Amino acid sequence: MKRVLLLSFFIFLFSLPALLAQERFTVTGKVLDSASQQPLKGASVFCQNTTFGVITNNEGEFSISLPKGGYDLVVSFTGYQSGEQRINASNTEPLFIQLIPKDNSMESVTIAGSNEVPDGWNKYGSFFKEQFFGTTINSRECELENPEALRFFYSKKRNRLKVLAKEELRIVNRALGYKIRYGMDSLSYEYGTKISTFSGYPFYETMNGTPEEEALWEKNRKKAYMGSKLHFMRSWHAKTIEEEGFVLEQVTNQDAREFESARLPEYYDTSFYFKDSGVVEILLPGKFRIKYYKELPDPAFVKFYKLPPHIRVQLTVLDILDDFVIEENGYWWEQADLINTGYWSYERIADAVPYDYNPQRE
């Protein structure tokens, strides 16, 4: 009898992480036209950067079940400006989301006075793919199915290229096995500083393949996840930074050309690390260097940043502008308060996995 009880106890212990990972919450709501207050049937409701999404019913209503954590809920409908709302398990009341119709007349005025590049895709298409997909091996397996949706604007005065999209971009990532709908706000490239930024709302759909394809996709997804910003945020939340292969250093002389940094003596010091009800708040503004030891950097990254050829770690510089919060699933906000350069910037859409990705245990 004792042996049976002991066996049951160990089964429970090994099952506990899986049970916790399956904890979920449900968000319900209704989508309305802001002017008429009529329900919008067929509106797309999804959590950006995840595989979770639904369509509103005849009454404009939706219900979506999610693993515990934080999300940006995005609502889109043709002819309307998209709506966005941050959600987590504390959202127990139904949401009422009112979408505002787009002003097409203003868009026509903007187009008439713009510096749009005729036949922009032929001129800038390859460059756009480098900035958006990245230049890693995985980027070669990414395809933009509707390049005609893009519009290119070049400002000679600002020496800047700006790219907008008339509709959601449809992307196939055959390296990771995802189809992605990407509602792009814009992509900008500053030729003077050689810095590019882009923002938008990605929604992932997992592709189906042969057993061999799916095994390769999982291998590639895990490689993309390891050392990523999502991986690091989950590690900081779970207090496993070192165990997961990261080192967090604070920059000590930011004005120097070759800045120096020193390892934080305690990653979870209660003077800046606060955990309450599954949410972690970080109060640690400044510049930091993050090293990841369990995977070598891409040789192309080493060459581009003119790093020593023998370097054995992936290097990222993280500017924390203000306090931020990490949710259980690794989602962090305010996302604009964290600016990264280095490896996390080098790996772009081609190497991104959704927030609901969890690597399979070996």
C-alpha positions in Angstrom: 0.0 0.0 0.0 2.8 2.4 0.9 4.5 1.6 -2.4 1.4 2.5 -4.3 1.0 5.8 -2.4 4.6 6.6 -3.0 4.4 5.9 -6.7 1.2 8.1 -6.9 3.0 10.9 -5.1 5.9 10.8 -7.6 3.5 10.7 -10.6 1.8 13.8 -9.2 5.1 15.6 -8.8 6.1 14.9 -12.4 2.7 15.8 -13.7 2.5 19.1 -11.7 4.4 21.2 -14.2 2.2 20.0 -17.1 -0.9 20.7 -15.0 0.2 24.2 -14.2 1.1 24.8 -17.8 -2.5 23.9 -18.8 -4.1 26.5 -16.5 -6.3 28.7 -18.6 -8.7 31.6 -18.5 -11.4 32.7 -20.9 -12.0 36.2 -22.3 -15.4 37.1 -23.7 -16.7 40.2 -25.4 -18.5 42.0 -28.1 -17.3 44.1 -31.1 -19.3 47.1 -32.2 -19.3 49.9 -34.8 -18.4 53.0 -32.8 -20.9 55.2 -34.6 -24.0 53.0 -35.1 -23.3 50.7 -32.1 -24.3 47.8 -34.4 -22.4 44.4 -33.8 -19.7 43.5 -36.3 -20.1 40.0 -37.5 -17.0 38.2 -38.8 -14.5 40.5 -37.0 -11.1 38.9 -36.4 -10.2 38.7 -32.7 -6.7 37.4 -31.9 -3.9 37.6 -29.5 -1.0 39.1 -31.4 2.2 37.0 -31.6 0.3 33.8 -30.8 -1.7 31.1 -32.5 -4.9 32.0 -30.6 -7.7 33.7 -32.6 -11.5 33.5 -33.2 -14.1 35.2 -35.4 -17.1 37.1 -33.9 -20.6 35.6 -34.4 -23.8 37.1 -35.8 -24.1 39.3 -32.6 -20.5 40.4 -32.8 -19.7 38.3 -29.8 -16.5 36.2 -29.1 -15.0 33.9 -26.6 -11.4 32.9 -26.5 -9.6 30.5 -24.1 -6.0 31.2 -23.3 -3.2 29.7 -21.1 -2.4 31.9 -18.1 -0.2 34.9 -18.9 -0.5 38.3 -20.7 -1.5 39.1 -24.2 -2.3 42.0 -26.6 -5.8 41.3 -27.9 -6.2 42.7 -31.4 -9.5 43.2 -33.2 -9.6 43.9 -36.9 -12.4 44.3 -39.5 -12.2 45.4 -43.1 -12.8 49.2 -43.4 -12.1 49.9 -39.7 -9.1 50.9 -37.6 -7.9 48.0 -35.6 -8.5 47.9 -31.8 -6.0 46.7 -29.2 -6.3 45.9 -25.5 -4.0 44.3 -23.0 -5.5 41.3 -21.2 -4.5 38.6 -18.6 -6.3 36.4 -16.2 -7.6 39.4 -14.3 -10.1 40.2 -17.1 -13.2 38.6 -15.8 -15.8 41.0 -17.2 -16.9 40.9 -20.8 -15.1 43.4 -23.1 -16.9 45.9 -25.3 -14.7 46.9 -28.2 -15.8 49.7 -30.5 -14.0 50.0 -33.8 -13.7 53.3 -35.7 -14.4 53.4 -39.5 -11.3 54.4 -41.5 -11.3 57.8 -43.1 -10.5 57.0 -46.8 -10.7 60.6 -47.9 -7.8 61.5 -45.6 -5.8 58.6 -47.0 -6.4 59.9 -50.6 -5.0 63.4 -49.6 -2.0 61.7 -48.0 -1.3 59.7 -51.1 -1.6 62.7 -53.4 1.0 64.7 -51.5 3.3 61.8 -50.7 6.8 60.8 -51.9 5.8 57.3 -52.8 8.3 55.4 -55.0 6.7 54.1 -58.2 7.3 50.4 -58.6 8.8 50.3 -55.1 8.8 46.5 -54.8 11.2 46.1 -57.8 13.5 48.8 -56.3 13.3 48.0 -52.6 11.8 44.5 -52.4 15.0 42.6 -51.6 16.1 45.2 -49.1 12.7 45.1 -47.4 13.0 41.3 -47.0 16.4 41.6 -45.4 15.1 44.2 -42.9 11.9 42.4 -42.2 12.8 38.7 -42.4 16.5 39.1 -41.4 19.5 37.5 -43.0 19.7 34.2 -41.1 19.4 30.8 -42.8 15.7 30.7 -41.9 15.1 33.9 -43.8 15.8 32.1 -47.0 12.8 29.9 -46.3 10.4 32.8 -45.8 8.0 34.0 -48.6 5.8 37.1 -48.7 2.7 36.0 -50.7 1.3 39.4 -51.3 4.1 41.9 -52.0 1.7 44.1 -53.9 0.3 45.1 -50.5 3.4 47.2 -49.7 3.9 50.9 -50.5 7.4 52.4 -50.4 8.2 56.0 -49.5 11.6 57.6 -49.6 12.4 61.0 -48.0 15.5 62.5 -49.5 15.4 65.3 -46.8 15.4 62.7 -44.0 17.4 60.1 -45.9 14.8 57.6 -44.7 12.8 54.7 -46.3 9.4 54.1 -44.9 7.2 51.1 -45.9 3.5 50.8 -45.3 1.0 48.0 -46.1 -2.5 48.4 -47.6 -3.6 45.1 -46.1 -2.3 42.3 -43.8 0.9 40.7 -45.1 0.7 37.0 -45.7 3.9 35.2 -44.9 4.9 31.5 -45.1 7.9 30.5 -43.0 8.9 27.1 -44.2 11.8 26.9 -41.9 9.7 27.0 -38.7 6.4 25.7 -40.1 4.2 28.8 -39.6 1.9 30.8 -41.7 1.8 34.4 -40.4 -0.8 37.2 -41.0 1.0 40.4 -40.2 -0.8 43.7 -39.7 2.1 46.0 -40.3 2.0 49.5 -39.0 5.2 50.5 -40.8 8.9 49.7 -41.4 11.4 52.5 -41.3 15.1 52.5 -42.3 17.4 55.4 -41.5 20.3 55.4 -44.0 22.4 57.7 -41.8 22.4 55.4 -38.7 21.6 52.2 -40.6 18.9 51.4 -38.0 15.6 49.8 -39.0 12.5 49.5 -36.9 9.1 47.9 -37.7 6.0 47.3 -35.7 2.7 45.4 -36.3 0.4 42.6 -35.2 1.5 39.1 -36.1 -0.9 36.1 -35.9 0.5 32.6 -36.3 -1.0 29.5 -37.8 0.9 26.2 -37.3 1.4 24.4 -40.6 0.7 20.7 -41.0 3.3 18.5 -42.6 4.8 15.0 -42.8 6.3 13.5 -39.7 9.7 14.4 -41.0 8.8 18.0 -41.8 7.2 18.5 -38.4 10.3 17.0 -36.6 12.5 19.5 -38.6 10.2 22.4 -37.7 10.3 21.6 -34.0 14.1 21.4 -34.2 14.3 24.8 -35.9 11.7 26.3 -33.6 13.6 25.2 -30.5 16.8 26.6 -32.0 15.1 30.0 -32.7 13.6 30.1 -29.2 16.8 29.3 -27.3 18.5 32.6 -26.4 15.7 34.7 -27.7 14.1 37.6 -25.9 11.1 35.5 -25.1 13.4 32.8 -23.6 15.2 35.4 -21.5 12.0 37.0 -20.2 10.6 33.6 -19.2 13.9 32.8 -17.4 13.9 36.1 -15.5 10.2 35.5 -14.5 11.0 31.9 -13.3 14.3 32.9 -11.7 16.3 30.6 -13.9 18.6 33.0 -15.8 21.8 31.2 -15.1 20.3 27.7 -15.5 19.0 28.6 -18.9 22.4 29.9 -20.1 22.1 33.6 -19.8 24.3 36.2 -18.0 23.0 39.7 -17.2 25.5 42.5 -16.9 25.0 46.2 -16.2 27.0 48.7 -18.3 29.2 50.8 -16.1 30.6 53.4 -18.5 28.0 54.2 -21.1 29.9 57.1 -22.6 32.9 55.1 -23.6 33.3 53.8 -27.2 33.9 50.3 -25.9 31.6 50.2 -22.9 32.4 48.0 -20.0 29.9 46.0 -18.0 29.8 44.0 -14.8 27.6 41.0 -13.9 24.7 41.9 -11.6 25.4 40.3 -8.2 21.8 39.3 -7.8 19.3 39.0 -10.6 16.3 38.8 -8.3 17.2 41.4 -5.7 14.0 42.6 -4.0 15.0 46.2 -4.4 14.1 46.0 -8.1 12.5 42.5 -8.6 8.9 42.2 -7.3 6.8 39.1 -7.8 3.1 39.0 -7.0 0.3 36.7 -8.2 2.4 35.3 -11.0 3.4 38.7 -12.3 7.0 40.1 -12.0 7.7 43.8 -12.0 11.2 45.0 -12.8 12.3 48.4 -11.6 15.8 48.5 -13.1 16.3 51.3 -15.7 19.7 51.5 -17.4 21.8 49.8 -20.1 22.6 46.1 -19.8 24.5 43.5 -21.8 23.0 40.0 -22.1 25.1 37.0 -23.0 23.8 33.6 -24.0 26.2 30.7 -23.8 24.3 27.7 -24.9 24.3 28.4 -28.7 27.0 29.9 -30.9 26.3 33.2 -32.7 25.6 33.1 -36.4 28.8 33.7 -38.4 27.0 36.4 -40.4 26.2 38.3 -37.2 29.9 38.1 -36.1 31.0 39.4 -39.4 28.4 42.2 -39.6 29.2 43.6 -36.2 33.0 43.1 -36.7 33.3 40.9 -33.6 36.3 38.6 -32.8 35.9 35.5 -34.9 36.5 33.3 -31.9 33.5 34.7 -29.9 31.5 31.9 -28.3 28.4 33.8 -27.0 25.4 35.6 -28.4 25.5 39.3 -27.4 22.6 41.7 -26.9 22.5 45.2 -25.5 19.2 46.0 -23.7 18.2 49.6 -22.8 15.5 49.6 -20.1 13.9 53.0 -20.2 11.3 52.5 -17.5 9.7 49.9 -15.2 8.2 46.9 -16.9 6.2 43.8 -16.1 6.7 40.1 -17.1 3.7 37.8 -17.3 3.8 34.0 -16.7 4.1 33.2 -20.4 7.0 35.6 -21.0 4.9 38.5 -22.4 6.3 41.8 -21.2 4.9 45.4 -21.2 5.3 48.2 -21.8 7.2 46.8 -24.8 8.3 50.3 -26.0 10.3 50.7 -22.8 12.8 48.0 -23.8 15.1 48.7 -26.7 17.5 46.0 -27.8 20.4 46.0 -30.2 22.7 43.2 -31.1 21.6 39.6 -31.5 17.9 40.1 -30.6 17.7 42.7 -33.3 19.7 40.6 -35.8 17.1 37.8 -35.5 13.8 39.0 -37.0 10.5 37.6 -38.3 12.2 34.5 -39.8 13.5 33.4 -36.4 10.5 34.5 -34.2 8.2 32.0 -32.5 4.8 32.9 -30.9 4.3 33.5 -27.2 2.5 30.2 -26.8 5.5 28.2 -28.1 7.0 25.8 -25.6 10.0 23.7 -26.6 9.4 19.9 -26.3 11.3 18.2 -23.6 14.0 15.8 -24.8 
